Every structure is written in structure tokens, then in C-alpha cells.
Amino acid sequence: MSAPADERTDPDLLEAARSGSGEALEALLERHEARLYRFARRLCRHREDAEDVLQESLLAAARGLSGFRGASSIGTWLYTIARSFCIKKRRRSVFAPAEVSLDTEASVAARGIADPGRRPDEALEASRLEAALERAIAALDRPYREVLLLRDVEGLSTAEVARVTGLSVPAVKTRLHRARGRLREALAPLLAPRGAPALPARPCPDIVRLFSRHLEGDVSARTCARMEKHLAGCPGCEATCDGLKEVLRMCRTAPEPEIPVELQDQVRRAVHEAIGG
């Protein structure tokens, strides 16, 4: 007896789907749809566009599964498809006003206050930070926003981000360092300890970029030792690096937006029709 769909690996589901199993195909796409929707919401910045992109991406994947050669993971392939549709959608809606967050600040705050593990004041502060993070991500230019989303939110490796975007690895890293720096700068006033003056945007030359490179493993042991020595004697730079760590933690733990039930049903029907189900 075959294992339940949720226990099979992507390659197992892919093999079964290619053999004609509609159930395996649906399970494979369902496994990735929440992350694709989250990616599309932040890259497109419009809920309606993201809903279109999700449906178009999963439908394209269902139709093109036989052409997937396995040069990358199925997840990386799906992000590549979704990114392409996001870019096309953005070109068509270039004059539309930008949505700056996944939720209104009020709804984010309400979700945080409902968290039983936090005091109301802690929940409200966390919710405000979350809303500010969404606005800061949305404010990034698309070339920077997409690499940050893929690397720091979706958790792809730098090489995988390069495959999705068609960039070289060095180009991905350059954009990533700049995106991280801009995000930290935008959130710096909110990350300062209560009652403490806000940190200067650029406390020391290139400290944010240097720390970002360190996170990517591109800093030598000697340079790393010098950086640690500098941080030990520079509270401003130490706080800046701690702020960047917190920003990236927030990116990694960003919640997946719920996909509307109506959209899920619509996607299922479209996929069934595409595969002749």
C-alpha cells in the first residue's frame, strides 16, 4: 500500500503524478500553494493579482509537469513560474496603487492581541512590528524585494534564488545585502530599546553589508574576528547587527496568509479540468 500523500516526498508525488495520478498531483500542488501565495502576495503587492498568480502558476505547473526535468527542486521550479506571472501581472497593472501590506494594521494587531502566550502590550508591539515589516518589504524595489523574499522569507539557498531569478550568484548577493540593509534601516526606530535614542542609520561604514556577507559565508575567518572585536567595542554597531538579526528572524517567521476557500476550490476545479479529471 502506498504511503499517504502527506508522507510522500516531492519526488515520490512527482513520479506518481507523471504516471497519471491526479490525487498525487493535487497533493503535490497543495503542499506548495500556501508558500506560493505568500510569495505572490508580497511580490505582487496586490491581493487580487496574487490570487490570479497562484491559480495561473498551479495550472501552468499541472500542464507542464511532464516537461519538468528535475534540474531544481519542485519548489524552486514553482517559484520560478510564480515569479514570471507576477512580473507579467505587474506590467499590466503598473498604474494601480500599491498595497503596502498583507493585512491592515488593525487586523494584524487584532491577531496579535488574540495570542494567549503574550501580554496584550507585548502582542500589540509585535503586531506593529509585523505590520511595519510588511510595509518595509513592500517599499523595496522589485529586484531587491524578490531576492529578499526568496532568500530570507521562503528560505531558498542563494544558488536557488539565482536559478529562480536568472541572475548570477554574486548579483543575487549584491541585491540581497542592499535589501537587508534597507529593511533594517526602515525598522531601526522600532527596534531600538524602549526609552533609548534611535540608532543612527549608518553607525559605521559597511557594517550592515559586512554582517550580511558574514551570514552568507562570504567573510574570511580573519575578517570575522576583526568584526567581532569591533562589535565588542562599538555598542552602535552591535545593536545594528542585532537589529538585522531580528529583522531576518521576523522574515523567517512571517505567517503564511490564509488562501480564501473560494480560491482553493477554483484552483482545484481548474487543475482537474487541465488534467482531464
C-alpha positions in Angstrom: 0.0 0.0 0.0 1.4 3.4 -0.9 2.1 5.9 1.8 -0.5 8.7 2.5 0.1 11.7 0.2 1.3 13.9 3.1 4.0 11.5 4.0 5.4 11.0 0.5 8.3 13.1 -0.7 8.0 15.6 -3.5 9.9 13.2 -5.9 7.5 10.4 -4.9 4.5 12.6 -5.6 6.0 13.8 -8.8 6.6 10.3 -10.1 3.1 9.3 -9.2 1.6 12.4 -10.9 3.6 11.7 -14.1 2.2 8.2 -14.0 -1.3 9.7 -14.2 -2.3 10.0 -10.5 -4.5 13.1 -10.2 -4.5 12.6 -6.4 -0.7 12.8 -6.3 -0.7 15.9 -8.5 -3.2 17.6 -6.3 -1.3 16.7 -3.1 2.0 18.0 -4.7 0.4 21.3 -5.6 -1.4 21.7 -2.3 1.8 21.1 -0.4 3.3 24.3 -2.0 0.3 26.5 -2.6 0.4 28.4 0.7 4.1 29.4 0.2 3.5 30.4 -3.4 0.5 32.5 -2.3 2.6 34.2 0.4 5.4 34.9 -2.1 2.9 36.2 -4.7 1.2 38.5 -2.1 4.4 40.2 -1.2 5.9 40.3 -4.7 2.8 41.5 -6.5 1.6 43.7 -3.6 -2.0 43.3 -4.7 -4.3 40.6 -3.3 -6.2 40.2 -6.5 -3.1 39.9 -8.6 -1.7 37.3 -6.1 -4.8 35.2 -6.4 -4.6 35.3 -10.2 -0.9 34.4 -10.0 -1.5 31.4 -7.7 -4.1 30.0 -10.0 -2.1 30.6 -13.1 1.1 29.2 -11.6 -0.5 25.9 -10.3 -2.4 25.5 -13.6 0.8 26.0 -15.6 2.6 23.5 -13.3 -0.1 20.9 -13.8 0.0 21.3 -17.5 3.8 21.4 -17.7 4.7 18.7 -15.3 5.9 16.3 -18.0 8.4 18.9 -19.1 9.9 19.4 -15.6 13.4 17.8 -15.9 14.4 17.9 -12.2 17.3 20.3 -12.6 16.0 22.1 -9.5 13.6 21.1 -6.7 9.9 21.2 -7.5 9.5 24.1 -5.1 12.2 26.2 -6.9 10.5 25.4 -10.2 7.1 26.6 -8.8 8.7 29.8 -7.5 10.2 30.4 -11.0 6.7 30.0 -12.6 5.1 32.3 -10.0 7.7 35.0 -10.3 7.2 35.0 -14.1 3.4 35.5 -13.7 4.0 38.2 -11.0 6.2 40.2 -13.4 3.6 39.9 -16.2 0.9 40.9 -13.8 2.9 43.9 -12.6 3.4 45.1 -16.1 -0.3 45.0 -16.8 -1.3 46.8 -13.5 1.7 49.2 -13.4 -0.6 52.2 -12.8 -2.6 50.5 -10.0 -1.9 51.8 -6.4 0.4 49.6 -4.4 -0.9 47.6 -1.5 1.7 48.1 1.3 0.9 45.1 3.5 -0.8 41.7 3.6 -3.2 43.0 6.2 -4.4 46.3 7.6 -2.5 47.3 10.7 -5.7 46.9 12.6 -6.2 43.3 11.6 -2.6 42.4 12.3 -2.9 44.0 15.7 -6.1 42.0 16.4 -4.4 38.8 15.5 -1.5 39.6 17.9 -3.7 40.6 20.8 -5.5 37.2 20.5 -2.2 35.4 21.1 -2.7 33.8 24.6 1.1 33.4 25.0 1.7 37.2 25.2 0.6 40.1 27.4 -1.6 42.5 25.5 1.1 45.1 25.3 3.6 42.6 24.0 1.2 41.3 21.4 0.3 44.8 20.2 4.0 45.7 19.9 4.8 42.5 18.0 1.9 43.2 15.7 3.0 46.7 15.0 6.5 45.4 14.1 4.9 42.8 11.8 2.9 45.4 10.0 6.0 47.7 9.7 7.9 44.8 8.3 5.3 44.2 5.6 5.3 47.9 4.7 9.1 47.9 4.5 9.2 44.8 2.3 6.5 46.3 0.0 8.5 49.5 -0.2 11.6 47.7 -1.7 12.0 47.9 -5.5 11.0 44.6 -7.1 14.6 43.5 -7.9 15.5 43.8 -4.2 12.2 42.6 -2.9 12.2 39.4 -4.8 15.7 38.2 -3.7 14.9 39.1 -0.1 11.6 37.2 -0.3 13.1 34.1 -1.8 16.2 34.0 0.4 15.0 35.3 3.8 11.3 34.6 3.8 11.0 31.5 1.7 14.3 30.1 2.8 15.8 29.2 -0.6 19.6 29.0 -0.9 21.5 31.7 -2.8 22.1 29.3 -5.7 18.3 28.5 -5.8 17.5 32.2 -5.8 19.8 32.6 -8.7 18.0 29.9 -10.7 14.6 31.4 -10.0 15.6 34.9 -11.0 18.1 34.1 -13.8 20.8 36.1 -12.0 24.3 35.1 -11.2 25.0 34.2 -7.5 27.2 37.3 -7.0 24.4 39.5 -8.4 21.9 37.9 -6.0 24.1 38.5 -3.1 24.6 42.1 -4.0 20.9 42.7 -4.2 20.3 40.8 -1.0 22.8 42.8 1.0 21.2 46.0 -0.1 17.7 44.8 0.5 18.7 43.7 4.1 20.3 47.0 4.7 17.3 49.0 3.6 14.9 46.8 5.6 17.0 47.2 8.8 17.2 50.9 8.2 13.4 51.2 7.8 12.8 49.3 11.0 15.7 50.7 13.1 13.5 53.2 15.0 11.1 50.4 16.1 13.9 48.0 17.1 15.6 50.4 19.5 15.1 49.6 23.1 12.2 51.4 24.8 13.5 54.8 26.0 16.7 54.6 24.1 17.5 57.0 21.3 17.2 55.7 17.8 20.3 54.3 16.4 21.9 56.2 13.5 21.0 54.8 10.2 24.7 54.1 9.3 26.7 53.8 12.5 29.9 52.6 10.8 30.8 52.2 7.2 29.5 49.0 5.6 28.8 47.2 8.9 25.4 46.0 7.7 26.7 44.8 4.4 29.7 43.1 6.1 27.4 41.3 8.6 25.1 40.3 5.7 28.1 38.9 3.9 29.0 37.0 7.0 25.6 35.4 7.1 26.2 34.2 3.5 29.5 32.7 4.5 31.5 35.2 2.4 33.7 36.6 5.2 37.0 35.1 6.0 37.8 33.9 9.5 40.3 36.8 9.9 37.8 39.4 8.9 35.2 37.8 11.1 37.5 38.0 14.1 38.1 41.7 13.3 34.4 42.3 13.1 33.7 40.6 16.4 36.4 42.7 18.0 34.9 45.9 16.6 31.4 44.9 17.7 32.7 44.3 21.2 33.8 47.9 21.4 31.1 49.6 19.4 27.6 49.4 21.0 26.0 51.1 18.0 27.3 48.6 15.5 26.5 45.7 17.9 22.9 47.0 18.2 22.7 47.4 14.4 23.7 43.8 13.8 21.3 42.6 16.5 18.6 44.6 14.7 19.4 42.9 11.4 19.2 39.5 13.1 15.8 40.5 14.5 14.6 41.6 11.1 15.7 38.4 9.5 14.1 36.4 12.3 10.8 38.2 11.6 11.2 37.4 7.9 11.7 33.7 8.6 8.7 33.5 10.9 6.3 35.6 8.8 2.9 33.9 8.8 1.5 32.3 5.7 -1.6 34.2 4.7 -4.7 32.0 4.5 -5.8 31.2 1.0 -9.5 32.0 0.5 -11.6 28.8 0.4 -13.3 30.1 -2.8 -9.9 30.4 -4.4 -8.8 27.0 -3.3 -12.0 25.5 -4.9 -11.4 27.5 -8.0 -7.8 26.2 -8.3 -8.9 22.6 -7.8 -11.5 22.8 -10.5 -9.1 24.4 -12.9 -6.4 21.7 -12.3 -9.0 18.9 -12.6 -10.1 20.3 -16.0 -6.5 20.7 -17.1 -5.7 17.1 -16.4 -9.0 15.8 -17.7 -10.3 14.9 -14.3 
